[in-house]
């Protein structure tokens, strides 16, 4: 079977399909809550189970694409996407749904790390910034497609808790078939690659050299905040949307979540040439402002403020993810790229899991508004110092600036 489309395009398609099913369930949470009589903490648990699967995938499997190649890991990831989606479709209670979401989470990590490595290898003479921009764009587009489809089906299609998963099953099967038939420029494992051992799948977070540690810590703060803010919309939006706008329903929450991710993808294209230190700092400030507006809008219930908050969230998400991926590509070496990416994404998943569990618990005891106030205050308190430090860190600033400062320092030393 000959596929005339370039391998880069097919890997991009498989990446989109692989992450599409992750956020598809988001606009359906309110339907699950009504159908199964769930509490807010139950909804947060469903979301955290997916995140827990993604975290396990990163910890146990995040380094394997560097060892066995990206295509085998993408194939296994898509197969798990199909398995987890099928279980979610057939789910009859919380336990079965959580099992399905856990598998989808593991698959999401495998597809993300392996396809990121694949795109960097298949990019023709692409710059670091271009590869990072393309990767972030595809991830945001794929994640955004899921809630849009889920929201439309949840609003107007009968039995939405069943039929919402059908598109992912169809496209996932197509993506897996394409990967199996695709001819790639590089085939097989490296000749000198050692055999896999148990150590290769034991949890181990990859860390850069000591000179890059500070920059890497600040870089990991970006997904910590971005994933957390997006997680608030992805898991809780169907439950508090009625307090912000006069409309309600799966299509409203699904469109809002999709808008954040689609706009995030567009922002990453627009900001592709922005210096990394400014991109990350301004993106973090946008997340801070979006949370401040969310606090105000819980009282104002203004559609205008809601739209502005969503756009700022999208801007912040896009710019921080672009800056983060650019820094990972800059700091990583050829043998630890996917491992370093896994560590970076672990920070993001932790930033989403712990706050979401806290929001669910607070909402059960004191109400959803108090829970949102607490979360937004945390984002503001962390985001402001991170933005300042990220913008000023010498390792994050452009290489030209660093080399110039080094030349000035050397001249002073000679004098």
DARA-V227640 format. One record per residue. N is the residue number from 1. SS is DSSP state (2 for helix, 1 for strand, 0 for the rest). PSI is psi in radians with two decimals (* if undefined). D_CENTER is the distance of its C-alpha to the mean C-alpha in whole Angstrom. Layout:
# DARA-V227640
((N SS PSI D_CENTER) (N SS PSI D_CENTER))
This chain:
# DARA-V227640
((1 0 2.09 33) (2 0 2.29 32) (3 0 1.95 29) (4 0 -0.40 30) (5 0 2.55 27) (6 0 2.61 25) (7 2 -0.62 23) (8 2 -0.75 21) (9 2 -0.71 20) (10 2 -0.68 20) (11 2 -0.65 18) (12 2 -0.76 16) (13 2 -0.80 17) (14 2 -0.61 16) (15 2 -0.78 12) (16 2 -0.82 12) (17 2 -0.68 14) (18 2 -0.56 12) (19 2 -0.11 9) (20 2 -0.71 11) (21 0 -0.12 13) (22 0 -0.77 10) (23 0 0.11 10) (24 0 -0.55 14) (25 0 -0.29 15) (26 2 -0.88 14) (27 2 -0.12 17) (28 2 -0.08 19) (29 2 -0.72 19) (30 2 -0.61 22) (31 2 -0.73 24) (32 2 -0.71 23) (33 2 -0.72 25) (34 2 -0.73 28) (35 2 -0.64 28) (36 2 0.09 28) (37 0 0.98 29) (38 0 2.76 26) (39 0 2.95 26) (40 2 -0.69 23) (41 2 -0.51 22) (42 2 -0.70 22) (43 2 -0.78 19) (44 2 -0.58 17) (45 2 -0.71 18) (46 2 -0.77 17) (47 2 -0.74 13) (48 2 -0.53 14) (49 2 -0.71 15) (50 2 -0.81 12) (51 2 -0.64 10) (52 2 -0.70 13) (53 2 -0.74 13) (54 2 -0.70 10) (55 2 -0.75 12) (56 2 -0.69 15) (57 2 -0.69 14) (58 2 -0.77 13) (59 2 -0.73 16) (60 2 -0.52 18) (61 2 0.00 17) (62 0 -0.45 15) (63 0 -0.17 18) (64 2 -0.60 19) (65 2 -0.58 18) (66 2 -0.41 20) (67 2 -0.76 23) (68 2 -0.08 24) (69 0 2.73 22) (70 2 -0.55 19) (71 2 -0.84 20) (72 2 -0.66 22) (73 2 -0.61 18) (74 2 -0.70 17) (75 2 -0.79 20) (76 2 -0.68 19) (77 2 -0.77 16) (78 2 -0.63 17) (79 2 -0.70 20) (80 2 -0.57 18) (81 2 -0.81 16) (82 2 -0.73 19) (83 2 -0.86 21) (84 2 -0.65 18) (85 2 -0.70 18) (86 2 -0.72 22) (87 2 -0.72 22) (88 2 -0.68 20) (89 2 -0.68 23) (90 2 -0.02 26) (91 0 2.45 25) (92 0 -0.16 28) (93 0 -3.10 27) (94 2 -0.72 24) (95 2 -0.87 25) (96 2 -0.68 24) (97 2 -0.71 21) (98 2 -0.62 19) (99 2 -0.81 20) (100 2 -0.75 19) (101 2 -0.57 15) (102 2 -0.79 16) (103 2 -0.70 16) (104 2 -0.66 13) (105 2 -0.79 11) (106 2 -0.79 13) (107 2 -0.69 13) (108 2 -0.77 9) (109 2 -0.74 9) (110 2 -0.76 13) (111 2 -0.71 12) (112 2 -0.89 9) (113 2 -0.74 11) (114 2 -0.72 14) (115 2 -0.57 13) (116 2 -0.77 12) (117 2 -0.73 16) (118 2 -0.76 17) (119 2 -0.65 17) (120 2 -0.60 18) (121 2 -0.58 21) (122 2 -0.17 22) (123 0 2.28 21) (124 0 1.89 25) (125 0 0.60 26) (126 0 2.48 23) (127 0 2.87 22) (128 2 -0.78 19) (129 2 -0.67 18) (130 2 -0.78 18) (131 2 -0.74 16) (132 2 -0.73 13) (133 2 -0.77 14) (134 2 -0.73 14) (135 2 -0.83 11) (136 2 -0.67 9) (137 2 -0.82 11) (138 2 -0.69 11) (139 2 -0.80 7) (140 2 -0.69 7) (141 2 -0.78 11) (142 2 -0.78 10) (143 2 -0.63 8) (144 2 -0.54 10) (145 2 -0.62 13) (146 2 -1.01 13) (147 2 -0.48 14) (148 2 -0.83 16) (149 2 -0.78 18) (150 2 -0.68 18) (151 2 -0.74 19) (152 2 -0.82 22) (153 2 -0.71 23) (154 2 -0.49 23) (155 2 -0.70 25) (156 2 -0.15 28) (157 0 2.37 28) (158 0 2.65 30) (159 0 0.99 28) (160 2 -0.48 25) (161 2 -0.12 24) (162 2 -0.94 25) (163 2 -0.30 25) (164 0 -0.41 21) (165 0 -0.16 20) (166 2 -0.80 22) (167 2 -0.69 21) (168 2 -0.68 18) (169 2 -0.72 21) (170 2 -0.90 23) (171 2 -0.59 20) (172 2 -0.69 19) (173 2 -0.73 22) (174 2 -0.80 23) (175 2 -0.72 20) (176 2 -0.69 21) (177 2 -0.76 25) (178 2 -0.77 24) (179 2 -0.61 22) (180 2 -0.51 26) (181 2 -0.12 28) (182 0 2.39 26) (183 0 2.14 28) (184 0 2.66 26) (185 0 -0.70 28) (186 0 2.25 28) (187 0 2.48 29) (188 0 3.02 29) (189 0 2.74 28) (190 0 2.51 30) (191 0 -0.67 33) (192 0 0.14 33) (193 0 2.25 30) (194 0 2.84 31) (195 0 2.61 31) (196 0 2.47 28) (197 0 3.05 29) (198 2 -0.54 28) (199 2 -0.48 27) (200 2 -0.35 24) (201 2 0.06 22) (202 0 2.53 23) (203 0 2.18 20) (204 0 2.04 20) (205 0 2.23 18) (206 0 2.40 19) (207 0 2.49 20) (208 0 3.11 21) (209 0 2.89 25) (210 2 -0.60 27) (211 2 -0.37 27) (212 2 0.05 23) (213 2 -0.81 22) (214 2 -0.78 22) (215 2 -0.65 20) (216 2 -0.67 18) (217 2 -0.81 18) (218 2 -0.65 17) (219 2 -0.70 14) (220 2 -0.38 13) (221 2 -0.45 13) (222 2 -0.92 11) (223 2 -0.49 8) (224 2 -0.78 10) (225 2 -0.78 11) (226 2 -0.77 8) (227 2 -0.66 6) (228 2 -0.82 10) (229 2 -0.76 11) (230 2 -0.65 9) (231 2 -0.57 10) (232 2 -0.78 13) (233 2 -0.71 13) (234 2 -0.55 11) (235 2 -0.59 14) (236 2 -0.24 17) (237 2 -0.78 17) (238 2 -0.34 20) (239 2 -0.45 22) (240 2 0.07 22) (241 2 -0.57 22) (242 2 -0.33 26) (243 2 -0.22 26) (244 0 -0.60 25) (245 0 2.79 26) (246 0 0.05 29) (247 0 2.83 27) (248 0 2.93 25) (249 0 2.82 24) (250 2 -0.64 21) (251 2 -0.53 21) (252 2 -0.89 21) (253 2 -0.69 18) (254 2 -0.72 17) (255 2 -0.69 17) (256 2 -0.78 16) (257 2 -0.76 13) (258 2 -0.68 13) (259 2 -0.71 15) (260 2 -0.79 12) (261 2 -0.70 10) (262 2 -0.79 13) (263 2 -0.61 14) (264 2 -0.75 11) (265 2 -0.74 12) (266 2 -0.71 15) (267 2 -0.67 15) (268 2 -0.56 14) (269 2 -0.79 17) (270 2 -0.70 19) (271 0 0.25 18) (272 0 -0.53 18) (273 0 0.06 21) (274 0 2.43 21) (275 0 2.43 22) (276 2 -0.71 19) (277 2 -0.61 20) (278 2 -0.64 21) (279 2 -0.84 17) (280 2 -0.70 16) (281 2 -0.83 19) (282 2 -0.60 19) (283 2 -0.72 15) (284 2 -0.72 16) (285 2 -0.66 19) (286 2 -0.69 17) (287 2 -0.69 15) (288 2 -0.82 18) (289 2 -0.67 20) (290 2 -0.64 18) (291 2 -0.59 19) (292 2 -0.71 22) (293 2 -0.64 23) (294 2 -0.69 21) (295 2 -0.79 24) (296 2 -0.68 27) (297 2 -0.29 26) (298 2 -0.46 26) (299 2 -0.67 30) (300 2 -0.53 30) (301 0 0.89 28) (302 0 2.23 28) (303 2 -0.58 26) (304 2 -0.83 27) (305 2 -0.66 25) (306 2 -0.81 22) (307 2 -0.76 22) (308 2 -0.73 22) (309 2 -0.71 19) (310 2 -0.74 17) (311 2 -0.70 17) (312 2 -0.65 17) (313 2 -0.77 14) (314 2 -0.76 13) (315 2 -0.81 14) (316 2 -0.74 13) (317 2 -0.82 9) (318 2 -0.81 10) (319 2 -0.68 13) (320 2 -0.67 11) (321 2 -0.68 8) (322 2 -0.82 11) (323 2 -0.71 13) (324 2 -0.81 11) (325 2 -0.62 11) (326 2 -0.73 15) (327 2 -0.66 16) (328 2 -0.78 14) (329 2 -0.61 16) (330 2 -0.69 19) (331 2 -0.39 20) (332 0 2.63 19) (333 0 3.07 22) (334 0 -0.42 23) (335 0 -0.07 23) (336 0 0.33 20) (337 2 -0.94 17) (338 2 -0.54 15) (339 2 -0.73 16) (340 2 -0.65 15) (341 2 -0.68 12) (342 2 -0.76 12) (343 2 -0.75 13) (344 2 -0.78 11) (345 2 -0.52 8) (346 2 -0.76 10) (347 2 -0.69 11) (348 2 -0.75 8) (349 2 -0.66 8) (350 2 -0.68 12) (351 2 -0.34 11) (352 2 -0.66 10) (353 2 -0.95 13) (354 2 -0.84 16) (355 2 -0.63 16) (356 2 -0.66 15) (357 2 -0.70 18) (358 2 -0.71 20) (359 2 -0.77 20) (360 2 -0.76 21) (361 2 -0.78 24) (362 2 -0.71 25) (363 2 -0.67 25) (364 2 -0.57 27) (365 2 -0.66 29) (366 2 -0.01 29) (367 0 2.72 28) (368 2 -0.57 24) (369 2 -0.79 25) (370 2 -0.67 26) (371 2 -0.75 23) (372 2 -0.72 21) (373 2 -0.80 23) (374 2 -0.78 23) (375 2 -0.84 19) (376 2 -0.68 19) (377 2 -0.70 22) (378 2 -0.78 20) (379 2 -0.75 17) (380 2 -0.76 20) (381 2 -0.62 22) (382 2 -0.69 19) (383 2 -0.69 18) (384 2 -0.91 22) (385 2 -0.60 23) (386 2 -0.75 19) (387 2 -0.76 20) (388 2 -0.83 23) (389 2 -0.68 23) (390 2 -0.72 20) (391 2 -0.53 22) (392 2 -0.18 25) (393 0 2.26 24) (394 0 -0.54 27) (395 0 -0.37 24) (396 0 -0.45 22) (397 0 2.81 24) (398 0 2.66 25) (399 2 -0.54 27) (400 2 -0.77 30) (401 2 -0.72 30) (402 2 -0.77 30) (403 2 -0.65 33) (404 2 -0.76 35) (405 2 -0.60 35) (406 2 -0.66 36) (407 2 -0.75 39) (408 2 -0.73 40) (409 2 -0.71 40) (410 2 -0.64 42) (411 2 -0.72 45) (412 2 -0.65 45) (413 2 -0.70 46) (414 2 -0.66 48) (415 0 * 50))
